[in-house]
Amino acid sequence: MKIIITRHGETLENQEGIIQGNLPGTLSQKGIEQAEKLAERLKEEKLDKVFSSDLARSSDTTRIILKYHKEVPVEFTRELRERNLGELQGKRKEDLGIDKNKLVGDYLSNKEGETSEQMFERGKVFINKLINNFPEKTILLVGHNGINKAIILTILGKTIENIREIESQKNTAITIINIKNDRITMKVHNCIKHLE
């Protein structure tokens, strides 16, 4: 099984330092160009299925990728959404005094939204189901920074405590993981050579 994991292109909200979480997000011109370069990089991949977050920034990125994969089935799912950050969503990090080197979720103070553990569990359930249902297939996942990190950790057999060990996922970066006979090989991680 080959799992290709990517993040959506840059958004207008990314440019402004706005916390998105479960908000849709709007691809910036740069984000559209990143998605087009990502589509070029993935053009020759023989994809069996695509799963994408149903949030606009990821689904729009996915639609750009699919121009080279018109026959490949795609499923837009809530399971690949970014972590719901409750009251922080729509606000600027700068206005909230959030340190850019810390996880935004560390500042979530109310019960609204999702904990890191809940997001990790959601990613774990999703990827385990995927691995069981699509052996020997090539699957593309188009998601977000947090959920992608949770999925990568799960595949590598790690826990939520290890989340800071994985660098933030760059916009349209690619991670490729092969799974064969319970042997896991990470071919590339957080790679953006297609943007250079």
C-alpha positions in Angstrom: 0.0 0.0 0.0 1.2 3.5 -0.9 -0.2 6.4 1.1 0.5 9.9 -0.2 -0.4 12.7 2.3 -0.5 16.4 1.4 -1.7 19.6 2.8 -3.9 22.2 1.1 -2.3 25.3 -0.7 -1.7 28.5 1.1 -4.8 30.5 2.1 -5.6 34.1 2.4 -6.1 33.3 6.1 -2.6 31.8 6.3 -1.2 35.1 4.9 -3.1 37.1 7.5 -2.2 34.8 10.5 -5.9 33.9 11.0 -6.6 30.7 12.8 -8.7 28.5 10.6 -9.5 25.2 12.3 -12.9 24.1 10.9 -13.4 27.3 8.9 -13.4 26.7 5.1 -10.4 28.9 4.2 -9.8 30.5 0.7 -6.8 29.6 -1.4 -4.7 32.6 -2.2 -3.2 33.1 -5.7 0.0 31.6 -4.3 -2.0 28.7 -2.9 -3.6 28.0 -6.3 -0.2 28.1 -7.9 1.1 25.7 -5.3 -1.8 23.3 -5.9 -1.1 23.4 -9.7 2.5 22.5 -9.1 1.5 19.7 -6.8 -0.9 18.5 -9.4 2.0 18.4 -11.9 4.1 16.4 -9.5 1.3 13.9 -8.9 0.3 13.7 -12.6 2.0 10.3 -13.2 0.9 8.7 -10.0 -1.5 5.8 -10.5 -4.0 6.7 -7.8 -6.7 4.3 -6.8 -8.7 6.7 -4.6 -8.5 10.2 -3.2 -9.8 11.2 0.2 -10.0 14.9 1.0 -11.1 17.1 3.8 -14.4 18.6 2.9 -13.2 22.1 4.0 -12.9 24.4 1.0 -9.1 25.0 1.2 -8.5 21.3 0.9 -11.3 20.4 -1.4 -10.3 23.2 -3.8 -6.7 21.9 -3.7 -8.0 18.4 -4.5 -10.1 19.6 -7.5 -6.9 21.1 -9.0 -5.0 17.8 -8.5 -7.9 15.8 -10.0 -7.6 17.5 -13.4 -5.0 14.8 -14.1 -7.0 12.1 -12.4 -10.5 12.5 -13.8 -11.5 8.9 -13.4 -10.2 8.4 -9.9 -12.9 8.2 -7.2 -12.8 11.0 -4.6 -14.4 11.2 -1.2 -14.7 14.5 0.6 -14.9 13.8 4.3 -15.2 15.5 7.7 -12.8 12.9 9.1 -9.9 14.7 7.4 -10.9 18.2 8.7 -8.4 20.2 10.7 -8.8 20.3 14.5 -11.8 22.3 15.5 -10.3 25.2 17.5 -13.6 26.6 18.9 -13.5 30.2 19.9 -10.0 30.8 18.5 -11.2 30.2 14.9 -11.4 33.4 12.8 -9.1 35.3 15.1 -5.6 36.5 14.4 -2.8 34.9 16.3 -1.1 38.3 16.7 -4.2 39.8 18.3 -4.4 36.9 20.7 -0.7 37.1 21.6 -0.1 33.5 20.4 3.6 32.6 20.0 4.1 31.5 16.4 6.4 28.7 17.6 3.6 27.1 19.8 0.7 25.0 18.8 -2.5 27.1 18.5 -4.4 24.4 20.4 -2.3 25.0 23.5 -4.3 28.3 23.8 -7.7 26.6 23.6 -9.3 27.4 27.0 -12.9 26.3 26.7 -14.8 23.0 26.1 -15.8 24.1 22.6 -13.8 22.5 19.8 -11.6 19.4 19.9 -8.7 18.4 22.1 -5.5 17.2 20.5 -6.4 13.7 21.8 -9.8 13.8 20.1 -8.2 14.8 16.8 -5.5 12.2 17.1 -8.2 9.5 17.7 -10.2 10.7 14.7 -7.1 10.4 12.5 -6.2 7.0 14.0 -9.7 5.5 13.3 -9.6 6.9 9.8 -6.2 5.7 8.8 -6.7 2.2 10.3 -9.9 1.8 8.4 -8.1 2.9 5.2 -5.2 0.5 5.7 -7.7 -2.4 6.3 -9.9 -1.5 3.3 -7.3 -0.6 0.6 -4.4 -3.0 0.9 -2.1 -3.0 -2.2 -3.7 0.4 -3.4 -2.3 3.9 -3.8 -4.3 6.4 -1.8 -4.0 10.2 -1.8 -5.0 12.1 1.3 -5.5 15.9 1.1 -5.8 17.4 4.6 -4.4 19.9 7.0 -1.3 20.3 9.2 -2.7 18.9 12.5 -4.7 15.9 11.1 -1.9 15.0 8.7 0.6 14.9 11.6 -1.9 12.7 13.6 -2.2 10.3 10.7 1.6 10.1 10.1 2.2 9.4 13.8 -0.4 6.7 13.8 1.1 5.0 10.7 4.6 5.2 12.4 3.1 3.6 15.6 3.6 6.7 17.7 1.2 8.6 20.0 -0.1 12.1 20.4 2.7 12.8 22.8 5.1 12.6 19.8 3.2 15.3 17.8 5.9 18.0 18.4 8.5 15.6 16.9 6.9 16.0 13.5 7.6 19.3 11.8 4.6 21.4 10.7 3.3 20.4 7.3 4.2 22.9 4.6 1.5 24.0 2.2 1.2 21.3 -0.6 4.1 19.3 0.9 4.1 15.6 0.2 4.7 12.7 2.5 4.8 9.2 1.0 4.6 6.1 3.1 4.7 2.5 1.8 3.2 -0.3 3.8 4.1 -3.9 2.8 3.7 -6.9 5.0 3.6 -4.7 8.1 6.9 -3.1 7.0 6.5 0.7 7.0 8.8 2.9 4.9 8.6 6.6 4.7 9.9 7.5 1.2 9.6 11.3 1.5 8.4 13.6 4.3 7.1 17.2 4.1 8.7 17.5 0.6 8.1 20.7 -1.4 10.7 20.2 -4.2 7.8 20.8 -6.7 7.5 24.4 -5.5 11.2 25.2 -6.1 
